[in-house]
């Protein structure tokens, strides 16, 4: 609060991302991670905070294994109003099948179509300008989106995927749009081997035709 720290909500697992967003005219702080309870409330890997209490987002994000963790949150409008999108290693969202990426519209979860291939995970999300509109940039350990080959990164406009050249050599941990003075580009950074361990770090940007290293 500017002077002291206070507990907002004790969890039984890690918090991997936080996002303040307005979904269906309601603004909340959203948290995602490895937890299954937060602030004393059962919540599978994702929850919302109204300033006083935490609440679950339906049945949350799940998997038949321990890989249901939710690594990234971001708001995006796929054409039906703004939704909170969650990315991770889960295989279902609420009662719906959803491979690693799902949207929360304020009352229910739904997957994306075409979906990511089973077996991958999503580690980073960003809403970025692209062409005449905006797209959801998705990064992770996946190699396929829909029927397209996409190594670790792709763009989704709500109905179709766009690949970015040969993709990235590793899954990004962060994605953002940045105007370096010559126009807005998509930047990605990280260092991830797909099994939870850090490897070589990288920072690259998409110049419209290829990925190039971001250097000093």
C-alpha positions, 0 to 999 in steps of 0.5 A: 500500500506504499508503506507495508505489505499485507497478505491478499490471499494465501495459496497452496501453490505458486502464482505465475501471473497476475492480470487486472482486466474488465470482463463483461463490465466487471473489473477484477484482479485475476491470478493463475498458477499452480495453486488449487486454493487461494484465500481459503477458496478452492480454485483450480489454477485460476481465480478472481479477486474483487478487492475483498474475496477470491472466487473460482472461475467455474471448475477452473483449469484441469488435466489428467496429470499434474501439468494443468498449471496456468502460466499466462493470462491476457485479455482479448476480444475474439469477436464476442466481447472481451474475454480473459484468456489463460494459457498453460498445460491444462487439457480442460477449462470448466467443463470444456475440452481446451488444449493449453489455451481457453477464454473466460467470458465472465460466466463460462470457459470455452476453448479456441478453434482451431485448437493447439495440438495436445501435448504442448503448453502455453507460456506467454500471451500478449494482445498485439496490433497486427495488420489492420487489427489486433491478434493474440500472440501465443508462445509456448512449447507447442509445434502445431496450431490447428493444421499449421506447423508453428514452432513455439509462437503464433498469432490468433485472430479469433478464428484463424492462426498466422505463423511467423516464419520458422518460429522460435528455437525455444518457448518464450517466457514473455511476449510484447509489442514494441515500437522501436521508432520504425513501427511496432514489432512483436518481441519475444524473450526467454530461455526454456527447454520445455521441461521446466529448466532454463537453457540459453537466453534469447530476445528476438523481434519479428521484422515482418519476414523473419526473426532477428536478434535484439542487440544493444 
